[in-house]
Amino acid sequence: MDLFMGATKIRLLTYKDKYLTAEDDEESVSQNRDGSSENSVWIVECEEKRNIVRFKSRFGKYLSASNVPIGHGHTAKKVLQILPEKRTDISVEWEPIRDGFQVRLKTLMGDFLRPNGGLPPYRNVITHDIPHRPTTKYKLLWFIEVVEPRIVNVFKFQFRRSKSDDFSSRSSSLNTRPFYWDKVRNRFLI
């Protein structure tokens, strides 16, 4: 969860150096090597109390674990972009499980977000399922690239002097200012 707390916009990168990408049809999700596209940027919505993350595409739709099978005879199901009917729709909620500097994204039903390779029609498809082989565990890992960091007010508290302080006639609090991200200089400004 802490990997997502410092970001408002991210890119998710697979083990094959492909980005999770929202397709222009505003429904499909795939993987693509072109990370410069706005379609591969996702807005992060964190819910700290429940350790839940939601990802919103540039089209305003959420990354969702659907019930649509990828094909006949396969246990994997498609990942799509949807507008949830209810705010409590669990298909758009992902539980991040940290593994070093990478993360596995687990649905509340126990499946994991997974990139697929192979021959068409399965090439570059994103699915969710439970891996059955121990060797596929690394395929579930996603790198996180922060595109836009979250602006945080580091000085949320104020300093107060005690009553026994000799300078009690002065103001007892300091002005607080938030940090802002400067996109031109790529650093925080006070």
N, C-alpha and C positions, 0 to 999 in steps of 0.2 A: 504494500500500500504506500509505503514511504517513497517508492520510486515515482509515483504519480502525483504526490502532494505538491511538488515544486513546479508543476506544469499546468498550463491551461490548454495547450495544443501540443500534440505529439505525433510521431510516426512510429509504427510498429514494424520491425524488421525481422524476417525469418532467418533460420540457420543457413539458407541458401542465398542470402543477401537480396531478398525481394521484399517489397513493401506491401503491407495490407492496404488495399486500394478499393475505394467505393467506385463502382462503375457508373457511367453516365446515364444508364437506364434507371437509376435511382432505386434499384432493387438488389442487383447482384453485388457480390463482393469477391475480389480476386487478389492475386499477388502479381506485382509488377516490379521490374528493375528500376523504373523511373520514379525516384523519390521526390523529384522537383515539382511534380504535379500537385495541385491543390486537392486532388481526389485522394491522395495518400496522407493527408493531414486530418487528424481526428481531435475533436474537442473532448477533453476529459471532464467528467462529472464524478466527484468522489463523495462517498458517504462513509465518513470515518467510523461512526458508531457500529455499523454493520460490516465493515471491511468489504465494501462493494464499489465497483467502478462501472461507469457507463461511458460508451464512446459514441459521439455524435459526428456524423459525416458532414461535409460541406453542404449537403442537400437538406440538412436538418433532420435526418433520419438516424435511428440508432442501430448499432451493430447488434444483431439478434441471432440467437440460437433457435432455428426453426425446427419444425417436426417433419420437414420435407426430406425424404431420403435422397441420397445422391444418385442412386441407381438400384436396379433390381438385384437383390442378393447382398447388398452392402449394409453395414450397421451405421455407417457415418451419415450424418444429416447436414444439409446445407446451412451456411451462415448467410443471412440476408440483411438488408437495410429495411427497417420498418418504422412506422410511427405507431407507438404503442397506444392501445385504446385506453388503458388505465395507467396511472403513474406507478402502480404497484405490479406491473407486468414483469415477471421474473425472467423472461426470455432475453431481456436487454441488460440484465445484471450479470457482471463477471466478478469472480473472486480472484484477486491477484495472489499468486503464490511465488514468493521471491526465491530465486536460486542464483546467488552471487549477484551479478549485475544484470541478470536476465530475469524474466518472469514467465510463469505459466498462467494462463487465464482459464479458470474453471467456471463452468455454468453452475447454477444452484442445483441442477439435476445430476451433477457429477461428471459431465463430459468436459473435454478440454478443447480449446480453440487450436486448430491444426491446419497447416498448409499442406497441400497435396501436390505431388508430382506425377510423373508417368505419362502414359499415352492419352491423347484426347479421348473422351471428353473430360477426363479428370485432371489434366494439366492446369496448373495455376488456380485450382479451385480451393476455396477455404471451407473446411467442414468442422464439425465438432463430434467427438466420440471418445470412448474410453480406449486407450491403447492396449492391445492384447499381447504385444511383444515387449520385452524389457529394452530391446535395442532402439525402439521408437521414442523413448523418453526424451532424448535430446531434440527431437523434431518438434516438440511442443514448446520449446523455449523461444521467447521473443525478446529482442533487444529493443530498448526504448530510446528514441531520439527526441529530445525536447526541442520543439520548434518555437514555442512562446512560453517563457517561464511565468509562474504565478507571481503577481505582485503581492509582497507580504509587508505588513507594517511591523517591523521588528521591535519598535519601541511602543508597545501597547500599554506599558505601565508608566507611571510617573514616579519620580523620586520625591520623597517627603523627608523633611528633617524632623528630628525628634523635638519634643517640647523643651528639653534641656539644652538645646543648641543655643549658642550665643548669638546667632544671627537670625533670631526668630522674627525680626521686623521685616526681613526680606521675603519675597515670594517663595512659597514652599514647593513649588513644582516647576519642572522644566517643560519647555515646549517640545512637542513630539512631531516628527515629520516622517512620512513613509518613504521607503525606497521605491524608485521607479526604474524600469528596464529601459535603457537607451538602445534602440535597435541599430543606430548608426555606429556607435562605439562598442557595441556588444558588451555592456557592463551595467551594473547598477549605479544609479545616481541618487544622491541624498538631497 
